[in-house]
Amino acid sequence: MVVSHVSKKAKEALAYFEKANRTNGVEFWKVKDGAPQWVTDLCFSAHSEGAMLPDDWRYVFIVEALVALEEEIELEPDIYTSELCAWLASNVNRVGYVDDARDEWGGDLKSIFDELQLGQLTEKRDVFDQVTAFLEALIEEGRE
């Protein structure tokens, strides 16, 4: 079954990610030194094939997507306003995710908090879809 193969490949990919600290103490996810090229290619693909520059939030979402694939769980948006605002402020293109969420869910949204959560969830799902497609293609091609 393809899902089990994707789940196994997601678990394999997760082993090549680690948390590190910047000089200012901020923690971030990165690909471990010595990781296979396909893991780097996965990250490039999840950054919209280079349309988005390397981005700490994208790396978080890549790791979350891999965990969701491995454990077969649903993605969830952040619940803290400070995290959602930091996510939004980190890249001007993220406003587009919020706009898309508002356009899709507009009448059901009660607050800007709802808009931010759904905007972030939209990006997480976008990354999830890109990671899934990449891993499926990798498996079909037999690349390791």
Sine and cosine of phi, psi and omega as CSV:
sin_phi,cos_phi,sin_psi,cos_psi,sin_omega,cos_omega
0.00,0.00,0.69,-0.72,-0.09,-1.00
-0.89,0.46,-0.63,0.78,-0.05,-1.00
-0.86,0.51,-0.68,0.73,0.00,-1.00
-0.91,0.41,-0.57,0.82,0.05,-1.00
-0.93,0.37,-0.65,0.76,0.04,-1.00
-0.90,0.43,-0.67,0.74,0.02,-1.00
-0.87,0.49,-0.68,0.73,0.02,-1.00
-0.91,0.41,-0.66,0.75,0.00,-1.00
-0.93,0.37,-0.59,0.81,0.06,-1.00
-0.89,0.46,-0.68,0.73,0.04,-1.00
-0.88,0.47,-0.67,0.74,0.03,-1.00
-0.88,0.47,-0.71,0.71,0.00,-1.00
-0.89,0.46,-0.66,0.75,-0.01,-1.00
-0.84,0.55,-0.54,0.84,-0.01,-1.00
-0.90,0.44,-0.30,0.95,-0.03,-1.00
-0.99,-0.15,0.16,0.99,0.06,-1.00
-0.93,-0.36,0.56,-0.83,0.05,-1.00
-0.54,-0.84,0.41,-0.91,0.10,-0.99
-1.00,0.05,0.56,-0.83,0.05,-1.00
-0.64,-0.77,0.16,-0.99,0.02,-1.00
-0.86,-0.51,0.70,-0.71,0.10,-0.99
-0.97,0.25,0.18,-0.98,-0.01,-1.00
-0.88,0.48,-0.43,0.90,0.03,-1.00
-1.00,0.05,0.10,1.00,0.05,-1.00
1.00,0.00,-0.09,1.00,-0.01,-1.00
-0.95,0.32,0.77,-0.64,0.00,-1.00
-1.00,0.08,0.59,-0.81,0.01,-1.00
-0.48,-0.88,0.33,-0.94,0.07,-1.00
-1.00,-0.04,0.57,-0.82,0.08,-1.00
-0.51,-0.86,0.26,-0.97,0.08,-1.00
-0.99,0.14,0.72,-0.69,0.01,-1.00
-0.91,0.41,0.53,-0.85,0.13,-0.99
-0.86,0.51,0.65,-0.76,0.03,-1.00
1.00,0.09,0.08,1.00,0.04,-1.00
-0.92,0.39,0.50,-0.86,0.03,-1.00
-0.91,0.42,0.40,-0.92,-0.05,-1.00
-0.84,0.54,-0.55,0.83,-0.06,-1.00
-0.90,0.44,-0.46,0.89,0.04,-1.00
-0.95,0.33,-0.66,0.75,0.09,-1.00
-0.89,0.46,-0.67,0.74,0.03,-1.00
-0.89,0.46,-0.61,0.79,0.06,-1.00
-0.86,0.51,-0.72,0.70,0.01,-1.00
-0.89,0.45,-0.67,0.74,0.03,-1.00
-0.88,0.48,-0.71,0.70,0.01,-1.00
-0.88,0.47,-0.66,0.75,-0.01,-1.00
-0.95,0.30,-0.25,0.97,0.13,-0.99
-1.00,-0.04,0.54,0.84,0.04,-1.00
0.85,0.53,0.72,0.69,0.03,-1.00
0.81,0.59,0.63,0.78,0.07,-1.00
1.00,-0.01,-0.03,1.00,0.02,-1.00
-0.93,0.37,-0.44,0.90,0.07,-1.00
-0.92,-0.40,0.76,-0.66,0.03,-1.00
-0.91,0.42,0.33,-0.94,0.05,-1.00
-0.75,0.66,0.71,-0.70,-0.20,-0.98
-0.57,-0.83,0.77,-0.63,-0.03,-1.00
-0.85,0.53,-0.65,0.76,0.01,-1.00
-0.90,0.43,-0.63,0.77,0.02,-1.00
-0.89,0.46,-0.64,0.77,0.04,-1.00
-0.90,0.44,-0.64,0.77,0.08,-1.00
-0.86,0.51,-0.71,0.70,-0.06,-1.00
-0.94,0.35,-0.54,0.84,0.09,-1.00
-0.89,0.46,-0.74,0.67,0.01,-1.00
-0.88,0.47,-0.69,0.72,0.03,-1.00
-0.88,0.48,-0.64,0.77,0.03,-1.00
-0.90,0.44,-0.68,0.73,0.02,-1.00
-0.90,0.44,-0.65,0.76,0.05,-1.00
-0.90,0.44,-0.70,0.71,0.00,-1.00
-0.88,0.48,-0.64,0.77,0.03,-1.00
-0.93,0.37,-0.68,0.74,-0.02,-1.00
-0.91,0.40,-0.71,0.71,-0.11,-0.99
-0.99,-0.10,-0.04,1.00,-0.02,-1.00
0.79,0.61,0.83,0.56,0.03,-1.00
-0.86,-0.51,0.27,-0.96,0.00,-1.00
-1.00,0.08,0.51,-0.86,0.11,-0.99
-0.98,0.22,0.53,-0.85,0.02,-1.00
-0.74,-0.67,0.58,-0.81,0.09,-1.00
-0.98,0.21,0.26,-0.96,0.10,-1.00
-0.89,0.45,0.43,-0.90,-0.02,-1.00
-0.95,-0.31,-0.14,0.99,-0.03,-1.00
-0.98,-0.19,0.76,-0.65,-0.01,-1.00
-0.84,0.55,-0.64,0.77,-0.02,-1.00
-0.88,0.48,-0.63,0.77,0.04,-1.00
-0.93,0.37,-0.67,0.74,0.01,-1.00
-0.90,0.43,-0.65,0.76,0.02,-1.00
-0.93,0.38,-0.63,0.78,0.05,-1.00
-0.90,0.44,-0.67,0.75,0.06,-1.00
-0.86,0.50,-0.77,0.64,-0.03,-1.00
-0.87,0.49,-0.68,0.73,-0.06,-1.00
-0.96,0.29,-0.28,0.96,-0.11,-0.99
-0.96,0.29,-0.35,0.94,-0.02,-1.00
-0.36,-0.93,0.80,-0.60,-0.05,-1.00
-0.85,0.52,-0.45,0.89,-0.01,-1.00
-0.93,0.36,-0.28,0.96,-0.03,-1.00
-0.94,0.33,-0.36,0.93,0.08,-1.00
-0.86,0.52,-0.57,0.82,0.02,-1.00
-0.88,0.48,-0.60,0.80,0.05,-1.00
-0.91,0.41,-0.63,0.77,0.03,-1.00
-0.92,0.39,-0.69,0.73,0.04,-1.00
-0.87,0.50,-0.70,0.72,0.02,-1.00
-0.88,0.48,-0.68,0.73,0.01,-1.00
-0.90,0.44,-0.68,0.74,0.01,-1.00
-0.90,0.43,-0.66,0.75,0.01,-1.00
-0.89,0.45,-0.63,0.78,-0.04,-1.00
-0.98,0.22,-0.63,0.78,-0.14,-0.99
-0.92,-0.39,0.01,1.00,-0.15,-0.99
-0.46,0.89,-0.84,0.54,-0.07,-1.00
-0.92,0.39,-0.39,0.92,-0.05,-1.00
-1.00,-0.04,-0.15,0.99,-0.05,-1.00
-1.00,0.06,0.74,-0.67,-0.07,-1.00
-0.98,-0.18,-0.35,0.94,-0.09,-1.00
-0.41,-0.91,0.17,-0.99,0.08,-1.00
-0.90,0.43,-0.50,0.87,0.07,-1.00
-0.86,0.51,-0.70,0.71,0.05,-1.00
-0.88,0.48,-0.67,0.75,0.00,-1.00
-0.89,0.46,-0.69,0.72,0.01,-1.00
-0.90,0.43,-0.70,0.72,0.01,-1.00
-0.88,0.48,-0.73,0.69,-0.01,-1.00
-0.94,0.35,-0.54,0.84,0.09,-1.00
-0.90,0.44,-0.72,0.70,0.02,-1.00
-0.91,0.42,-0.66,0.75,0.03,-1.00
-0.89,0.45,-0.57,0.82,0.06,-1.00
-0.88,0.47,-0.69,0.72,0.04,-1.00
-0.92,0.40,-0.67,0.74,0.01,-1.00
-0.86,0.51,-0.66,0.75,0.01,-1.00
-0.93,0.38,-0.58,0.81,0.06,-1.00
-0.88,0.48,-0.74,0.67,0.03,-1.00
-0.90,0.45,-0.68,0.73,0.03,-1.00
-0.84,0.55,-0.73,0.68,0.00,-1.00
-0.89,0.46,-0.66,0.75,0.00,-1.00
-0.92,0.39,-0.67,0.74,0.03,-1.00
-0.90,0.43,-0.71,0.71,0.01,-1.00
-0.87,0.49,-0.75,0.67,0.00,-1.00
-0.88,0.48,-0.66,0.75,0.01,-1.00
-0.89,0.46,-0.73,0.68,-0.03,-1.00
-0.91,0.41,-0.64,0.77,0.05,-1.00
-0.88,0.47,-0.69,0.72,0.02,-1.00
-0.90,0.43,-0.65,0.76,0.02,-1.00
-0.87,0.50,-0.69,0.72,0.00,-1.00
-0.92,0.39,-0.71,0.71,0.00,-1.00
-0.89,0.46,-0.61,0.79,0.00,-1.00
-0.97,0.23,-0.29,0.96,-0.06,-1.00
0.97,0.26,0.29,0.96,0.02,-1.00
-0.97,0.26,0.59,-0.81,0.04,-1.00
-0.80,-0.60,0.00,0.00,0.00,0.00
